[in-house]
Amino acid sequence: MTDKPTLAPCEKHRPGPAARQAARLGGKIPSLDTRRLQLRAPRIYDFKAYAKIMESDRSILMGGPFTRAEAWAEFTGYSALWLLHGHGLWTIDAQTTPSAGFVLLGYEYEDPEAELGIFLTEEAEGHGYAEEAMIAARDYAFDALKWDSVASFVDPDNDRCIRLMEKLGAARDSELEATLSSDGHTYAYRHSAKGAS
């Protein structure tokens, strides 16, 4: 028998006017529909999947594993970016897998610019969801936000993500890499809009 983690009060849904207000705010975040996925606003119950990723070895190449409190800080910070910058974290719902992962146009505190990032649950790996979700988020950055380009920051040991970057047509950006405070331990990939120089 496995012990269920004790949920902190901030993780629990609290019905009432505040929950309805949160739902209304979430409804303002654009949903993106692809052939097999919906990218939508994060909800309180998505944190379970987020924490499962961040507390596990799946997050090693992102600086983890993290404590549950650290995962909560990231989840809420990425979600709050919608209010502060007009872009942020989406939850990925696959046809048969709700909360299959997360894609973001977001910032960490030291990032020199916004990042296109992705992380999936173990169950969602191997179905092409990462590519599909990243294309949708990248196209949103170009078409809706009118960005000329967006960067992805990748650990050099993350072979799977490097192959994904190459498949998406992103190219290493040595100038951006030189600005990162990671002593060469992070690759920067540049996704450029069509027609952007």
C-alpha positions as CSV (number, residue, x, y, z in Angstrom):
1,M,0.0,0.0,0.0
2,T,1.4,3.4,-1.0
3,D,0.9,6.5,1.1
4,K,-1.0,9.2,-0.7
5,P,0.8,12.6,-0.3
6,T,-0.9,14.9,2.1
7,L,-2.1,17.9,0.2
8,A,-1.2,21.3,1.4
9,P,-4.3,23.6,1.8
10,C,-3.2,25.6,-1.3
11,E,-3.6,22.5,-3.4
12,K,-7.2,21.8,-2.5
13,H,-10.2,23.0,-4.5
14,R,-12.3,25.3,-2.4
15,P,-15.8,25.6,-3.9
16,G,-17.5,29.0,-3.7
17,P,-17.3,32.5,-5.1
18,A,-13.5,32.5,-5.3
19,A,-13.4,29.2,-7.3
20,R,-16.0,30.7,-9.7
21,Q,-13.8,33.8,-10.1
22,A,-10.8,31.6,-10.8
23,A,-12.8,29.8,-13.5
24,R,-13.8,33.1,-15.1
25,L,-10.2,34.2,-15.1
26,G,-9.1,30.9,-16.6
27,G,-11.7,31.3,-19.3
28,K,-9.8,34.4,-20.5
29,I,-6.7,32.4,-21.3
30,P,-6.7,31.3,-24.9
31,S,-7.3,27.6,-25.6
32,L,-5.5,26.1,-28.5
33,D,-6.9,23.1,-30.2
34,T,-4.8,20.8,-32.4
35,R,-5.7,17.5,-34.1
36,R,-5.3,15.5,-30.9
37,L,-4.7,18.0,-28.1
38,Q,-6.2,21.0,-26.3
39,L,-3.9,23.5,-24.6
40,R,-5.9,25.2,-21.9
41,A,-5.6,27.3,-18.8
42,P,-4.1,25.5,-15.8
43,R,-6.5,24.5,-13.0
44,I,-5.9,23.6,-9.4
45,Y,-6.3,19.9,-10.1
46,D,-3.6,20.0,-12.8
47,F,-1.0,20.6,-10.1
48,K,-1.1,16.9,-9.2
49,A,0.4,16.0,-12.6
50,Y,2.8,18.9,-12.5
51,A,4.1,17.9,-9.1
52,K,4.4,14.3,-10.2
53,I,6.7,15.4,-13.0
54,M,8.8,17.8,-11.0
55,E,9.2,15.6,-7.9
56,S,10.5,12.7,-10.1
57,D,13.6,11.9,-12.0
58,R,11.9,13.2,-15.1
59,S,12.9,16.7,-13.9
60,I,16.6,16.0,-13.5
61,L,17.5,17.7,-16.7
62,M,15.5,20.7,-15.6
63,G,17.4,21.1,-12.3
64,G,15.2,18.7,-10.3
65,P,13.9,16.7,-8.6
66,F,12.1,19.4,-6.8
67,T,10.2,19.5,-3.5
68,R,6.5,19.7,-3.7
69,A,6.7,23.3,-2.4
70,E,9.2,24.2,-5.2
71,A,7.0,22.6,-7.8
72,W,4.0,24.7,-6.4
73,A,6.1,27.9,-6.7
74,E,6.9,27.1,-10.3
75,F,3.4,26.1,-11.2
76,T,1.9,29.2,-9.7
77,G,4.6,31.5,-11.1
78,Y,4.2,30.2,-14.7
79,S,0.4,30.4,-14.3
80,A,0.7,34.0,-13.0
81,L,2.6,35.1,-16.1
82,W,-0.7,35.2,-18.0
83,L,-1.7,38.2,-15.7
84,L,1.8,39.8,-15.9
85,H,2.9,39.3,-19.5
86,G,-0.1,37.9,-21.4
87,H,1.5,34.5,-22.0
88,G,2.3,31.6,-19.7
89,L,1.6,27.9,-18.9
90,W,-0.9,25.8,-20.7
91,T,-2.1,22.4,-19.5
92,I,-2.1,19.8,-22.3
93,D,-5.2,17.6,-22.5
94,A,-4.8,14.7,-24.9
95,Q,-7.8,12.7,-26.2
96,T,-7.6,10.0,-23.6
97,T,-5.2,11.7,-21.1
98,P,-6.2,14.8,-19.2
99,S,-3.3,16.8,-17.7
100,A,-0.9,14.9,-20.0
101,G,1.7,17.6,-19.6
102,F,2.4,21.3,-19.9
103,V,3.7,23.7,-22.5
104,L,4.7,27.3,-21.8
105,L,5.7,30.6,-23.2
106,G,7.3,31.6,-19.9
107,Y,10.1,33.0,-17.9
108,E,12.3,31.8,-15.1
109,Y,13.8,34.7,-13.1
110,E,17.2,34.6,-14.8
111,D,16.0,34.0,-18.3
112,P,17.1,36.6,-20.8
113,E,13.9,36.2,-22.8
114,A,10.7,34.2,-22.8
115,E,11.1,30.5,-23.4
116,L,9.1,27.9,-25.3
117,G,9.2,24.9,-23.0
118,I,7.5,21.5,-22.6
119,F,7.3,18.7,-20.1
120,L,5.1,15.6,-20.3
121,T,3.9,13.0,-17.9
122,E,5.5,9.6,-18.3
123,E,2.2,8.2,-19.7
124,A,2.1,10.8,-22.4
125,E,5.6,10.2,-23.8
126,G,6.1,8.6,-27.2
127,H,2.9,9.7,-28.9
128,G,4.2,12.9,-30.6
129,Y,2.3,15.2,-28.2
130,A,5.4,17.3,-27.4
131,E,5.9,18.2,-31.1
132,E,2.2,18.9,-31.6
133,A,1.9,21.1,-28.4
134,M,5.1,23.0,-29.1
135,I,4.0,23.8,-32.7
136,A,0.7,25.1,-31.4
137,A,2.4,27.3,-28.7
138,R,5.1,28.5,-31.1
139,D,2.5,29.4,-33.7
140,Y,0.5,31.3,-31.1
141,A,3.7,33.3,-30.2
142,F,4.2,34.2,-33.9
143,D,0.6,34.7,-35.0
144,A,-1.2,36.1,-32.0
145,L,1.6,37.7,-30.0
146,K,3.5,38.8,-33.2
147,W,6.9,37.7,-32.0
148,D,9.6,37.2,-34.6
149,S,11.2,34.4,-32.7
150,V,11.2,32.5,-29.4
151,A,13.9,30.5,-27.6
152,S,14.0,27.1,-26.0
153,F,16.6,26.3,-23.3
154,V,17.8,22.6,-23.3
155,D,20.2,20.6,-21.2
156,P,23.0,19.2,-23.4
157,D,22.3,15.7,-22.0
158,N,18.6,15.9,-23.1
159,D,19.0,14.0,-26.3
160,R,15.2,13.5,-26.8
161,C,14.6,17.3,-26.5
162,I,17.5,18.1,-28.8
163,R,16.0,15.8,-31.5
164,L,12.7,17.6,-31.0
165,M,14.3,21.0,-31.4
166,E,15.9,19.9,-34.7
167,K,12.6,18.3,-35.9
168,L,10.9,21.7,-35.2
169,G,13.5,23.5,-37.3
170,A,15.1,25.4,-34.4
171,A,18.8,26.3,-34.6
172,R,21.4,26.7,-31.9
173,D,21.8,30.4,-31.0
174,S,25.4,30.9,-29.7
175,E,24.9,34.6,-28.9
176,L,22.0,33.8,-26.6
177,E,23.9,30.9,-25.1
178,A,26.7,33.3,-24.2
179,T,24.2,35.3,-22.1
180,L,23.0,32.4,-20.0
181,S,24.4,32.0,-16.5
182,S,24.8,28.2,-16.8
183,D,28.5,28.0,-17.8
184,G,27.8,26.2,-21.1
185,H,25.5,23.7,-19.5
186,T,22.4,24.9,-21.4
187,Y,21.8,25.0,-25.2
188,A,19.7,27.8,-26.6
189,Y,17.6,26.9,-29.6
190,R,16.0,29.7,-31.7
191,H,12.6,29.2,-33.3
192,S,12.0,31.8,-36.0
193,A,8.8,33.0,-37.6
194,K,8.6,32.5,-41.3
195,G,9.9,35.6,-43.0
196,A,11.8,36.8,-39.9
197,S,15.4,37.6,-40.4
